[in-house]
Amino acid sequence: QVQLVESGGGLVQAGGSLRLSCAASGSIFSINVMGWYRQALGKQRELVATITNGGSTNYADSVKGRFTISRDDAKNTVYLQMNSLKPEDTAVYYCNARQWATFGNYWGQGTQVTVSS
């Protein structure tokens, strides 16, 4: 089992920045990919960014060049640096961890990001 706790959401004006954190605990040694997803009101949850245990990253087209995902293995934490925020980035952001060997798929509780125009 893996437990994920997000932090860092809040209210920011358009053009501003926020950094989200996701602290992992439990059976973290077998995590292969961690990522951030978001769900806006009335919409489906969508991929924002992922990072593998080898450091490879992947981004949604809508956030490329503005968001950066990174990880600190010593702290068992994944970050999402969000710059040049837009009102359409408003959503609940969820941290995700996947374990390929066990088909484990874990989610955090989510953190609200609101970007005002």
C-alpha positions as CSV (number, residue, x, y, z in Angstrom):
1,Q,0.0,0.0,0.0
2,V,1.1,3.6,-0.7
3,Q,-0.3,6.7,1.0
4,L,-0.1,10.0,-0.8
5,V,-0.6,13.5,0.8
6,E,-0.8,16.6,-1.3
7,S,-0.2,20.1,-0.3
8,G,0.4,23.6,-1.8
9,G,-2.9,24.4,-3.4
10,G,-4.6,27.7,-3.1
11,L,-5.9,30.8,-4.8
12,V,-3.7,32.8,-7.1
13,Q,-4.1,35.4,-9.8
14,A,-3.7,34.7,-13.4
15,G,0.0,34.8,-14.3
16,G,1.1,33.7,-10.9
17,S,2.8,30.6,-9.6
18,L,2.2,27.7,-7.2
19,R,4.1,24.7,-6.2
20,L,2.3,21.5,-5.3
21,S,3.9,18.8,-3.2
22,C,3.0,15.1,-2.8
23,A,4.6,13.1,0.0
24,A,4.5,9.4,-0.4
25,S,4.7,6.8,2.4
26,G,4.3,3.0,2.7
27,S,5.5,0.6,0.0
28,I,7.2,3.3,-2.0
29,F,10.2,1.2,-3.0
30,S,8.1,-0.4,-5.8
31,I,6.6,2.8,-7.3
32,N,7.4,3.1,-11.0
33,V,5.6,6.2,-12.0
34,M,4.2,9.2,-10.1
35,G,2.2,12.0,-11.5
36,W,-0.3,14.8,-11.2
37,Y,-3.8,14.8,-12.6
38,R,-6.5,17.4,-12.3
39,Q,-10.3,17.5,-12.4
40,A,-12.2,20.7,-13.1
41,L,-15.8,21.1,-12.1
42,G,-18.0,19.1,-14.4
43,K,-15.1,17.6,-16.4
44,Q,-13.3,14.3,-16.4
45,R,-10.0,13.9,-14.6
46,E,-7.0,14.5,-16.9
47,L,-3.3,13.9,-17.0
48,V,-1.1,16.9,-16.1
49,A,2.4,15.4,-15.8
50,T,4.2,12.2,-14.9
51,I,7.7,11.2,-13.9
52,T,9.2,7.8,-13.8
53,N,11.6,6.4,-11.2
54,G,14.2,6.9,-13.9
55,G,13.4,10.6,-14.2
56,S,11.6,10.6,-17.5
57,T,8.8,13.1,-17.7
58,N,5.6,13.6,-19.7
59,Y,3.3,16.6,-19.9
60,A,-0.1,17.4,-21.2
61,D,0.1,19.8,-24.2
62,S,-1.9,22.4,-22.2
63,V,0.8,22.8,-19.6
64,K,4.0,22.3,-21.5
65,G,6.5,25.1,-21.0
66,R,4.6,26.3,-17.9
67,F,4.6,23.4,-15.5
68,T,7.5,21.3,-14.3
69,I,7.3,18.0,-12.4
70,S,10.2,16.9,-10.3
71,R,11.0,14.4,-7.5
72,D,13.2,14.4,-4.4
73,D,13.8,10.7,-3.6
74,A,15.4,11.5,-0.3
75,K,12.1,13.1,0.8
76,N,9.9,10.7,-1.0
77,T,8.2,13.7,-2.5
78,V,7.1,14.7,-6.0
79,Y,6.5,18.4,-6.9
80,L,4.6,20.3,-9.5
81,Q,5.9,23.8,-10.2
82,M,3.1,25.7,-11.9
83,N,4.0,29.0,-13.6
84,S,2.1,31.4,-15.7
85,L,-1.2,30.1,-14.3
86,K,-4.4,30.6,-16.3
87,P,-8.0,30.5,-15.1
88,E,-8.5,27.3,-17.1
89,D,-5.9,25.6,-14.8
90,T,-8.5,25.9,-12.0
91,A,-9.2,22.3,-10.7
92,V,-8.6,19.8,-8.0
93,Y,-5.2,18.4,-8.5
94,Y,-4.5,14.8,-7.5
95,C,-1.3,13.0,-6.9
96,N,-1.0,9.5,-8.3
97,A,1.4,6.6,-7.9
98,R,1.6,3.4,-9.9
99,Q,3.3,0.1,-9.3
100,W,3.5,-2.0,-12.4
101,A,4.4,-5.3,-10.8
102,T,1.4,-5.3,-8.5
103,F,-0.9,-3.2,-10.7
104,G,-1.1,-0.8,-7.8
105,N,-2.8,2.6,-8.6
106,Y,-2.9,5.0,-5.7
107,W,-4.4,8.5,-5.3
108,G,-4.1,11.3,-2.9
109,Q,-7.0,13.2,-1.5
110,G,-6.6,16.2,-3.9
111,T,-5.8,19.8,-3.4
112,Q,-7.7,22.7,-4.9
113,V,-6.1,25.2,-7.2
114,T,-8.1,28.3,-8.1
115,V,-6.7,30.8,-10.6
116,S,-8.6,34.1,-10.7
117,S,-8.7,36.3,-13.8
